[in-house]
Structure formats: C-alpha cells, structure tokens
Amino acid sequence: CSLMDVVKSFLHGLKGPIIGVIPFLQLLRAHEVIRNKLLKCVLLNGVVLLLSIIIFEYVVLRVIEIIVSNVYSTLVSPSETGIFKWLTTVLWYVFTGFWVLPLSWISKPINTIWFMDIASATYEANQKNKDRRKAKPKSILSQGVSVFIADMLFSLVLELLFLVQGLMFSQIPFIGGLLNIFHLAMYYSLYAFEYKWINEGWRVEKRVSYIEQRWPYFLGFGLPLALAVGSVESTIISGCIYAMGFPLFIISASKSQPEESASKPFPQIPIFKLVVSITNKIFTRNKAVTSTPAELS
C-alpha cells in the first residue's frame, strides 16, 4: 500500500457525492417519493428553520435597532446605553427557546424518517435496474425483527459514542480541528452507506470493519459534508445544512462502489475500536437486550 494508492482512493471517494449529483437528479425526476421527501427536508430545514433564523438576525433585529435609535435619538448611541444589547439578548433567548430549539428537536426524528424513506425508495429503484436473474440480498430485517432491532440499537449507541469521541479529539491542541473533521467525515460516510448495507444484510460489526479497512475512500466521501457542517459555529444552522445535504449522500452511496477504489483493503485504522468495545459492554450489561450484533454474527 503506497501513498499514491491512498491518494487515489481518497479522490475516488471525494468524487462520489460529486458524480452522485447525476443519479440524484435522475431519481428526483423519476420518483415522486424521493422528490416529495427531499422537498419536505428543504422546506422544514431550509425555509422554516434556517430562513427564520436569518430573518430574525438580519431583519427583525435590524428593525428593532432602528426603532430604538429613533426613540433614543440622543448623542449617545443605543449600543452605548446598553438598551439595544439588553433588548436583543432577551429577544434572542425568547426566539431560541420558543421557536428554534423546539423546532430543531422536532425536526431531528422527522428528518430521520424522511432519510429512511429516501434510502428505501433509492434502494428499490436500484434493484429494479439490476439483473433480475441475480438473487436479491437479504436485508437484516428479513433475518428477524429482534436481530434488526438489536442491530439498530447497537448502531445508534455506537454512532453517538463515535461523535463524542470526535468532540474529545477536537480538544487536542493544534490538530483537534482536523481530527474532528476526520471523525465527522467517517461518521457521515458510515451513516450514508448504512442504509444500503442494512438492505444487503450487513451487520454493524461488518459495516464498521469495512470502513476501517477502506478509510481513505470513506474519508474522501464524507469530507464535503463534514467541511460544510463543521465550518458553521451554530449547531442549529449546521444541523439545517446537514439535513438538506444528506439525501444527496444517501443516493450517492447507493450508487458507489468503494471496492473499486483499491485492489485490496488498506492497513486497518481501528478508529471505531474503542466505541465498539464500550457499546458491547453497554449491551452485555443490559438485561433487556438478549443479544448484540457481535453475538449474532
């Protein structure tokens, strides 16, 4: 494995979501379900939430500043009297507490459901275009409801812990920001390909191991979204950007073939090893869960 192989695999992954724009647009034209769900994602996250924040910050607060300036038309500016600063702080807390946060919390599970609908419709469309003589892969759900639930719960906890791990690495001086972007890129790649791999019957342990073995590709694939989300300081706004952009990555992942990026896997980087170990311990101690994906594989 040479440095050139790593670079080629990285670039192959990087062009995945770029080339994925073509099938993305084709599926939008051909499939009403995907089109409707994407439109709802844009309306909820881009118009209702993101646009309302922009209007409040750059229109409402500006109008209030003008009003306060006219009311207190003295030699001392409103900012110097502290009136405008106090008023905008109060209004921001009210706006955030009664509009932004509740809507953000509500949108997260709704976005997840829409992502699943988009992924399912995309997978079904891809299967129709494939050779019907080939046997259709068995999804995890076909292996049993208990297996599916155990896999989903295990994956959810693992991904949350992986994000926490990324936040912890971000505190390292000088390189913390890069390490956090690296974690975000790998997380978004895992999450985007997960829909496809679940339909193909891949357990969570196999999904994680595959990403660790072909990390240059998945680093490149998830990097555009990681940079777009990580460059915004506001958690709410970054969440809006993620929700509107992620459907493209789901569809791109369904069309991508990571194994074509290199003739053989790269030396495995165990970036998920710690969180897999912790997740295994959580589930083995939880009596309510009778088996984990590790035990079922």
C-alpha positions as CSV (number, residue, x, y, z in Angstrom):
1,C,0.0,0.0,0.0
2,S,1.7,3.2,-1.2
3,L,0.9,6.8,-0.6
4,M,-0.3,7.1,-4.2
5,D,-2.9,4.3,-3.5
6,V,-4.2,6.2,-0.5
7,V,-4.5,9.4,-2.5
8,K,-6.3,7.7,-5.4
9,S,-8.7,6.0,-3.1
10,F,-9.3,9.3,-1.3
11,L,-10.0,11.1,-4.6
12,H,-12.3,8.3,-5.7
13,G,-14.3,8.7,-2.6
14,L,-14.3,12.5,-2.9
15,K,-15.8,12.4,-6.4
16,G,-18.6,10.1,-5.2
17,P,-21.0,12.7,-4.0
18,I,-20.0,15.0,-6.9
19,I,-20.8,12.3,-9.5
20,G,-23.8,11.3,-7.4
21,V,-25.5,14.6,-8.4
22,I,-26.4,12.9,-11.7
23,P,-28.3,9.9,-10.3
24,F,-29.6,12.2,-7.6
25,L,-31.3,14.5,-10.3
26,Q,-32.5,11.4,-12.2
27,L,-34.2,9.9,-9.2
28,L,-35.8,13.2,-8.4
29,R,-37.4,13.4,-11.8
30,A,-38.4,9.7,-11.8
31,H,-39.6,9.0,-8.3
32,E,-42.3,11.0,-6.6
33,V,-41.5,9.6,-3.1
34,I,-37.9,10.8,-3.2
35,R,-38.9,14.2,-4.7
36,N,-41.6,14.8,-2.0
37,K,-39.3,13.8,0.9
38,L,-36.5,15.9,-0.3
39,L,-38.8,18.9,-0.8
40,K,-40.1,18.4,2.8
41,C,-36.4,18.3,4.0
42,V,-35.7,21.6,2.3
43,L,-38.9,23.3,3.4
44,L,-38.6,22.2,7.1
45,N,-34.8,22.8,7.5
46,G,-34.1,25.4,4.9
47,V,-37.2,27.6,4.8
48,V,-39.0,27.1,8.2
49,L,-35.9,26.8,10.4
50,L,-32.9,28.3,8.7
51,L,-34.7,31.1,6.9
52,S,-36.5,32.1,10.1
53,I,-33.1,32.4,11.9
54,I,-31.7,34.6,9.1
55,I,-34.7,36.8,9.0
56,F,-34.7,37.2,12.8
57,E,-31.0,38.1,12.9
58,Y,-30.7,40.3,9.8
59,V,-34.2,41.8,9.5
60,V,-36.1,41.7,12.8
61,L,-33.1,42.8,15.0
62,R,-32.1,45.4,12.5
63,V,-35.6,46.9,12.5
64,I,-35.6,46.9,16.3
65,E,-32.2,48.7,16.3
66,I,-33.6,51.4,14.0
67,I,-36.7,51.8,16.3
68,V,-34.5,52.0,19.4
69,S,-32.2,54.5,17.7
70,N,-35.2,56.8,16.8
71,V,-36.7,56.5,20.3
72,Y,-33.3,57.3,22.0
73,S,-32.2,59.9,19.4
74,T,-29.6,61.4,21.6
75,L,-25.9,61.9,21.3
76,V,-25.4,58.6,23.0
77,S,-25.9,55.6,20.7
78,P,-28.3,52.7,21.8
79,S,-25.3,50.3,21.9
80,E,-23.5,52.6,24.3
81,T,-26.5,52.9,26.6
82,G,-26.8,49.1,26.7
83,I,-30.5,49.2,25.8
84,F,-30.2,47.6,22.4
85,K,-27.8,44.9,23.6
86,W,-30.1,44.1,26.5
87,L,-33.2,44.0,24.3
88,T,-31.6,41.9,21.6
89,T,-30.3,39.4,24.2
90,V,-33.8,39.0,25.7
91,L,-35.4,38.6,22.3
92,W,-32.8,36.1,21.1
93,Y,-33.4,33.9,24.2
94,V,-37.2,34.1,23.6
95,F,-36.8,33.3,19.9
96,T,-34.5,30.4,20.6
97,G,-36.4,29.0,23.5
98,F,-39.9,29.1,22.0
99,W,-39.1,28.6,18.3
100,V,-35.6,27.4,17.3
101,L,-34.9,24.7,19.9
102,P,-38.4,23.1,19.9
103,L,-38.5,23.1,16.1
104,S,-34.9,21.7,16.0
105,W,-35.8,18.9,18.4
106,I,-39.0,18.0,16.4
107,S,-37.1,18.1,13.1
108,K,-34.5,15.5,14.1
109,P,-36.8,12.4,14.3
110,I,-38.8,13.7,11.3
111,N,-35.6,14.1,9.2
112,T,-34.5,10.6,10.2
113,I,-37.8,9.1,9.0
114,W,-37.5,11.0,5.7
115,F,-34.0,9.8,5.2
116,M,-35.1,6.2,5.7
117,D,-37.9,6.8,3.1
118,I,-35.4,8.3,0.6
119,A,-33.0,5.4,1.2
120,S,-35.6,2.7,0.8
121,A,-37.0,4.2,-2.4
122,T,-33.5,4.6,-3.8
123,Y,-32.6,1.0,-3.0
124,E,-35.8,-0.3,-4.6
125,A,-35.1,1.8,-7.7
126,N,-31.6,0.4,-7.9
127,Q,-32.7,-3.2,-7.6
128,K,-35.2,-2.8,-10.4
129,N,-32.3,-1.7,-12.7
130,K,-30.1,-4.6,-11.8
131,D,-30.1,-8.0,-13.4
132,R,-33.2,-9.8,-12.2
133,R,-31.5,-13.2,-12.5
134,K,-29.3,-12.3,-9.6
135,A,-30.5,-13.2,-6.2
136,K,-31.6,-10.2,-4.2
137,P,-29.6,-9.7,-1.0
138,K,-31.4,-10.4,2.3
139,S,-31.8,-7.4,4.5
140,I,-31.2,-7.5,8.2
141,L,-35.0,-7.2,8.8
142,S,-35.5,-10.5,6.9
143,Q,-33.3,-12.2,9.4
144,G,-35.7,-11.4,12.2
145,V,-37.3,-8.4,13.9
146,S,-35.2,-9.0,17.1
147,V,-32.0,-9.1,15.0
148,F,-32.9,-5.9,13.2
149,I,-33.8,-4.0,16.5
150,A,-30.6,-5.2,18.2
151,D,-28.5,-4.1,15.2
152,M,-30.2,-0.7,15.1
153,L,-29.9,0.0,18.8
154,F,-26.3,-1.1,18.8
155,S,-25.5,1.1,15.7
156,L,-27.3,4.1,17.3
157,V,-25.3,3.9,20.5
158,L,-22.0,3.3,18.6
159,E,-22.5,6.3,16.4
160,L,-23.3,8.6,19.3
161,L,-20.2,7.4,21.1
162,F,-18.2,8.0,18.0
163,L,-19.4,11.6,17.8
164,V,-18.4,12.1,21.4
165,Q,-15.0,10.6,20.6
166,G,-14.7,13.2,17.8
167,L,-15.5,16.0,20.2
168,M,-12.9,14.8,22.7
169,F,-10.3,14.6,20.0
170,S,-11.2,18.1,18.9
171,Q,-9.8,19.4,22.2
172,I,-6.3,18.4,21.3
173,P,-4.2,21.5,20.6
174,F,-3.3,22.4,17.0
175,I,-4.7,19.2,15.4
176,G,-8.0,19.0,17.2
177,G,-10.0,20.7,14.4
178,L,-8.6,18.3,11.8
179,L,-9.3,15.3,13.9
180,N,-12.9,16.4,14.4
181,I,-13.4,16.9,10.7
182,F,-11.9,13.4,10.2
183,H,-14.5,11.9,12.6
184,L,-17.3,13.8,11.0
185,A,-16.3,12.6,7.5
186,M,-16.2,9.0,8.6
187,Y,-19.4,9.3,10.6
188,Y,-21.3,10.7,7.6
189,S,-19.9,8.0,5.3
190,L,-21.0,5.3,7.7
191,Y,-24.4,6.8,8.1
192,A,-24.9,7.3,4.3
193,F,-23.8,3.8,3.4
194,E,-25.6,2.2,6.3
195,Y,-29.0,2.3,4.6
196,K,-27.5,0.3,1.6
197,W,-25.6,-2.2,3.7
198,I,-28.6,-2.9,6.0
199,N,-30.7,-3.8,3.0
200,E,-27.8,-6.1,1.9
201,G,-27.8,-7.8,5.2
202,W,-24.5,-6.4,6.6
203,R,-24.4,-6.4,10.5
204,V,-22.9,-3.4,12.2
205,E,-19.6,-5.1,13.0
206,K,-19.1,-5.8,9.3
207,R,-20.0,-2.2,8.3
208,V,-17.6,-0.7,10.8
209,S,-14.8,-3.1,9.9
210,Y,-15.3,-2.3,6.2
211,I,-14.9,1.4,6.7
212,E,-11.8,0.9,8.8
213,Q,-10.2,-1.1,6.0
214,R,-11.1,1.4,3.3
215,W,-10.7,4.6,5.3
216,P,-9.2,6.8,2.5
217,Y,-12.3,6.3,0.3
218,F,-14.7,7.0,3.1
219,L,-12.7,10.0,4.3
220,G,-13.0,11.5,0.9
221,F,-16.7,10.6,0.5
222,G,-17.8,12.2,3.8
223,L,-15.4,15.2,3.7
224,P,-17.5,17.7,1.7
225,L,-20.4,17.4,4.1
226,A,-18.1,17.4,7.1
227,L,-16.5,20.6,5.9
228,A,-19.9,22.2,5.2
229,V,-21.2,21.3,8.6
230,G,-18.0,21.8,10.6
231,S,-17.4,25.3,9.2
232,V,-20.5,26.7,10.9
233,E,-20.3,27.6,14.6
234,S,-24.1,27.5,15.2
235,T,-25.2,23.9,16.0
236,I,-28.7,24.7,14.7
237,I,-27.6,26.1,11.4
238,S,-25.1,23.3,10.8
239,G,-27.9,20.8,11.5
240,C,-30.0,22.5,8.8
241,I,-27.1,22.3,6.3
242,Y,-26.7,18.6,7.2
243,A,-30.4,17.8,6.8
244,M,-30.7,19.4,3.4
245,G,-27.4,17.9,2.1
246,F,-27.5,14.4,3.4
247,P,-30.1,13.0,0.9
248,L,-27.5,13.6,-1.8
249,F,-25.0,11.4,0.1
250,I,-27.6,8.7,0.7
251,I,-28.3,8.4,-3.1
252,S,-24.6,8.7,-3.9
253,A,-23.7,5.9,-1.5
254,S,-26.3,3.7,-3.1
255,K,-24.5,4.1,-6.5
256,S,-20.9,4.0,-5.1
257,Q,-18.6,1.0,-5.2
258,P,-15.8,1.6,-2.6
259,E,-14.1,-1.7,-3.5
260,E,-13.2,-0.2,-6.9
261,S,-11.1,2.5,-5.2
262,A,-8.3,0.0,-4.5
263,S,-7.4,-3.6,-5.4
264,K,-7.2,-4.6,-1.8
265,P,-8.0,-3.1,1.7
266,F,-5.6,-0.7,3.3
267,P,-4.0,-1.3,6.7
268,Q,-6.9,-1.1,9.0
269,I,-7.2,2.0,11.3
270,P,-9.2,1.0,14.4
271,I,-10.9,4.3,14.8
272,F,-14.1,2.5,16.0
273,K,-12.4,0.0,18.2
274,L,-12.9,2.0,21.5
275,V,-16.6,2.8,20.8
276,V,-17.3,-0.7,19.7
277,S,-15.8,-2.1,22.9
278,I,-17.8,0.4,25.0
279,T,-21.0,-0.3,23.1
280,N,-20.5,-4.1,23.6
281,K,-20.1,-3.6,27.3
282,I,-23.3,-1.5,27.5
283,F,-25.3,-4.1,25.7
284,T,-23.9,-7.1,27.5
285,R,-24.7,-5.5,30.8
286,N,-28.2,-4.6,29.7
287,K,-30.5,-7.5,30.6
288,A,-33.3,-6.1,28.5
289,V,-31.2,-6.9,25.4
290,T,-30.7,-10.7,24.9
291,S,-28.1,-10.5,22.2
292,T,-25.9,-8.0,20.4
293,P,-24.8,-7.8,16.8
294,A,-21.4,-9.1,17.8
295,E,-23.0,-12.2,19.3
296,L,-25.4,-12.7,16.3
297,S,-22.7,-12.6,13.7
